[in-house]
């Protein structure tokens, strides 16, 4: 048995030696509580950029619910990036990057810093409504932190979300590489004006669809003035999906559903689910699956998922793709499904 | 059960036309004026049939595909755009060949052969896509009566002399059953003497024995349909 005095002494020793060391280690890996303390702004103010902070813009930015984004990088004094390998730039210890998201006002700033142990610190800062201060968001992120103009809830990502995207890239830094920063800009590349324009067009189309749906939902009166009884299709116990491998085409219950990449995505998800896999999926895992044949740049994955979701809603509403949170969705089934694969026909 | 195939018979005719024309162009000595004129006449004939075919497809069939399977429509439409580009290129070569002298014709003739072969390849792939993928959608969503109505609409919109040309192309390229099916469906809407006139050249190409067998197959088909209707 350990004498009580020894146990107490060991506890004291731990308090004196180990705990401060642990605290120092934690401090070294933790991000500051206030964005102003990360070194982005001068003298803790949140308007003027600190000396050495450089703004940059990738030529293929990701779509983020129409947010206006600003990005900055800061290298330690006298340090530089080793760009020997154009696909794998090596950043000096102490490199800091920030990305700010605004919807009419600043909502979020993401921060990453390369530590001396070779690992990156990832943090997300939420801006106060008056825009005067941004403080560290919880490590698990913040759901519905902001409401967009169209009523959509905007989430702040968790640290694991940050890692999920950034750790897929060898340098951990996204949007800051030879291709993204090339002065030889792609003339066909979408810029912010294109995105804004498309958003206006998409909103108009969405409004039109809503109005048409509202018209469709109005009951039609027959001659006698009474509403006709709805025609109810006989319920089937099982949905039968047939996938034609040669042209990636999916039929459901003998009717055309979808083809090409959305067809391949649906087939992958349903097979995975039937094999006892999880019912939740991430955009990232789809992007990383070479069998889907998505292009490495401008893969239009979100558009393809929207098409698939819409087509399922039209043709078999009991099989649904439901967004869970950003970049993650679930396949929900209210019926049993039968999966048949055919070479052609 | 065999379904009504909107594409199959006409594509068989087009494939025969394209292969024959490609073979004709390939054996042409373009330094020789007469041979060049003959090859260009064949190419122009093939182009007329292809143009007519695309026109009917775009007008009558593609809107149905667009409604039923928008992504398939987009893929087929992209094929059409690619093929149209090749055809325009081919037309320019034909125009230049018509005005060229012997030495130029040899070079342009080689170009014509290359472009025409490429066009044949594109059409063969595209037609296969229609026969497998578009038919799969049409058969899933339309009954044979609806398909026959669509076919009737297309055939009804073709002027008589042009229709005779299509029958000359299609009937000899199809097998007995398909040939009988085409004629049986036509006979429900077109008088026998008109069919006789429309098929005169096709009859000659098929030969007397082949035509007798066709007439017998049509009669058998009608008897079967009549029994089925009574039942």
Contacts between the chains, C-beta under 8 A, distances in Angstrom:
chain1	res1	chain2	res2	distance
A	244	B	133	7.9
A	244	B	136	7.3
A	246	B	132	7.6
A	247	B	129	7.7
A	247	B	132	7.7
A	247	B	133	5.3
A	249	B	72	7.5
A	249	B	133	6.6
A	249	B	136	7.4
A	251	B	136	7.8
A	251	B	140	6.5
A	254	B	140	5.5
A	255	B	140	5.7
A	255	B	141	6.6
A	256	B	68	5.7
A	256	B	69	4.5
A	256	B	72	7.6
A	256	B	136	8.0
A	256	B	137	4.9
A	256	B	140	6.1
A	256	B	141	6.9
A	258	B	71	6.5
A	259	B	69	7.1
A	259	B	71	4.9
A	259	B	72	6.1
A	259	B	75	8.0
A	260	B	71	5.6
A	260	B	75	7.5
A	262	B	71	7.7
A	344	B	132	5.9
A	345	B	132	7.5
A	345	B	136	6.6
